[in-house]
Amino acid sequence: MRRTPVPARPRNPAAARLRNPAVARLRNPLVALLAALVAASAVLLGAGSAEAAGYRYWSFWEGNGKSWEYATQGPSLLRPDDGAVQGFRFAVSEDSGDAAQPRRAPDFGAICADTPAKDGQKRVALVIDPGTAADAPDGEKPPAPRTACAQVAPDASSAEALAAVAKPLRYDSSAMLCAISDYPKSGCGEQVSGEDGSAKPSAPAKTGDASKPADDSGDGSSEGAGGPSVGLLVGLGAVLLLGVAAVVQARRRR
């Protein structure tokens, strides 16, 4: 009995389907579309990173005995206890999450060793760090970091303790601390471009917290300073949605 030969099955079914001209015509546009989506995403995200900027300002810190913690209140609002250690650091940073800490340890005993306790007054140890030359405004040189022991009234604020040992202080109209001991001589929380280091005028402060840049909302974020803007993210989402819709439509036509 003569048997009818059975055609050999292709070893790779996927390869056989790809040899089908109709399938090839369908998949090539999909591959191109996916590549375009990836490229668009990279452009949008890259643009957001290029727009990242920082702020040049005095940040305010509290010592916990061993290390520094970013203060949750401004120096004009906070009223430290006797024996507290507080720090001020001038630097460029995007927000409180990446702010540079004072470069001296929060050691009350060492800072106030030569200032004996006095009845009716409290002692507050202060670390004042003007930062580095890289963070200084154009044409200015930061003074050396220093410490001081302020002896003030029991109800004095941190700003009053600072004024007792580091005059002159300069504030803007929104009560933001702009300069300590006349450094820097100009500027106040200005935005610094992430690309060329150029400064831009700062927006009016949203809160009375004198330790944060004018655009800082107080929750650790800073608009326009830490990643893609809302517009970029919306655009990226629209591109991705169009891509998904195109893929679904193409599959329905198969």
Buried (B, 14 or more C-beta within 10 A) or exposed (E): EEEEEEEEEEEEEEEEEEEEEEBEEBBEEBEEBEEEBEEBBEBBBEBBEEBBBBBBBBBBBBBEEEEBEBBEBBBBBBBBEEBBBBBBBBBBBBBBEBBBBBEBBBBBEBBBEEEEEEEEEBBBBBBBBBBEEEBBBEEBEBBEBBBBBBBBEEEBBBBBBBBBBBEEBBBBEBBBBBBBBEBBEEBBBBBBBBEEBEBEEBBEBBBEBBBBBBBBEBEBBBEBBBBBBEEBBEBBEEBEEEBEEBBEEBEEEE
